[in-house]
Amino acid sequence: MNPEVTEQPMRVVADITRRDVFVVVFRYMLRARWMWGLCALGFAACLGSQWHSESSPSHWLCAVSLVVVLGVIGLALLIALALLVAVITVVQVSAQCGVLGSHTFEIRDEGFFESTSVNQTLTSWSAIACVIRTDHSILVSLTGWLFHCIPRRAFADAAACDTFLNALQQRIGRSA
C-alpha cells in the first residue's frame, strides 16, 4: 500500500499598492492596440487637414517638420490619456475594499486561488487567458481588463518568482 501523496499548493502573499495598480494600468494602456489606432487616426486627420488646407506647406522640409511635430503631439496626447486613465483607476480602486492591501495567491490542483480580507476567489485553469511577466509583476490575465497582479517583490528572490511563474504557465488552459 502506497500512502497517497498530495502536493502542497504554492503560495505567495503580496501587498498590492496604489503604485502597483498605476503601473499595470499605465502599461496596459500604452500597449492597447486601440490606443495606437486612435493615435494614428488623429495623426492622419491632422495631416489630412493640413494637406488640404489653403496654406499647405510649400517646401518638403516644412512638410517633414509638420509630420514630426504632429507625431510628437500625438504621442504626448497618447501618454497623457494613459496617465489620466491610470490615475482615475487608482482613485476608483482606492475606494473599494479588497483591491489594495494583502492578497494571498495559491496554485492549487483545481485552479488559481486568491484571498483578501473581503474576498476569496478560485479561478479554474481553463478560465485563465495567459500569464504575463513584466519588470514589476506577474499578471494572471482572465480577460482584457480583468487580471490578478502579483508584484515580484512578494517573492524571496528571482528563482522563487520563476518557479511560481513556470507553475502557472504549465497549468493555464487546463480543464479542472
GISULGI-V578054 format. One record per backbone hydrogen bond with DSSP energy under -1.0 kcal/mol. NH is the residue of the N-H (numbers start at 1). CO is the residue of the C=O. If there is no record, write none. Layout:
BEGIN
nh=NH co=CO
nh=NH co=CO
END
This chain:
BEGIN
nh=10 co=107
nh=12 co=105
nh=14 co=103
nh=16 co=101
nh=21 co=17
nh=22 co=18
nh=23 co=19
nh=24 co=20
nh=25 co=21
nh=26 co=22
nh=27 co=23
nh=28 co=24
nh=29 co=25
nh=30 co=26
nh=31 co=27
nh=36 co=32
nh=37 co=33
nh=38 co=34
nh=39 co=35
nh=40 co=36
nh=41 co=37
nh=42 co=38
nh=43 co=39
nh=44 co=40
nh=45 co=41
nh=46 co=42
nh=47 co=43
nh=48 co=44
nh=49 co=45
nh=50 co=46
nh=51 co=47
nh=52 co=48
nh=63 co=59
nh=64 co=60
nh=65 co=61
nh=66 co=62
nh=67 co=63
nh=68 co=64
nh=69 co=65
nh=70 co=66
nh=71 co=67
nh=72 co=68
nh=73 co=69
nh=74 co=70
nh=75 co=71
nh=76 co=72
nh=77 co=73
nh=78 co=74
nh=79 co=75
nh=80 co=76
nh=81 co=77
nh=82 co=78
nh=83 co=79
nh=84 co=80
nh=85 co=81
nh=86 co=82
nh=87 co=83
nh=88 co=84
nh=89 co=85
nh=90 co=86
nh=91 co=87
nh=92 co=88
nh=93 co=89
nh=94 co=90
nh=101 co=16
nh=103 co=14
nh=104 co=115
nh=105 co=12
nh=106 co=113
nh=107 co=10
nh=108 co=111
nh=112 co=123
nh=113 co=106
nh=114 co=121
nh=115 co=104
nh=116 co=119
nh=121 co=114
nh=123 co=112
nh=127 co=124
nh=128 co=125
nh=129 co=141
nh=130 co=141
nh=132 co=139
nh=134 co=137
nh=138 co=150
nh=139 co=132
nh=140 co=148
nh=141 co=130
nh=142 co=146
nh=143 co=146
nh=148 co=140
nh=150 co=138
nh=152 co=136
nh=154 co=151
nh=155 co=152
nh=161 co=157
nh=162 co=158
nh=163 co=159
nh=164 co=160
nh=165 co=161
nh=166 co=162
nh=167 co=163
nh=168 co=164
nh=169 co=165
nh=170 co=166
nh=172 co=168
nh=173 co=125
nh=174 co=171
END
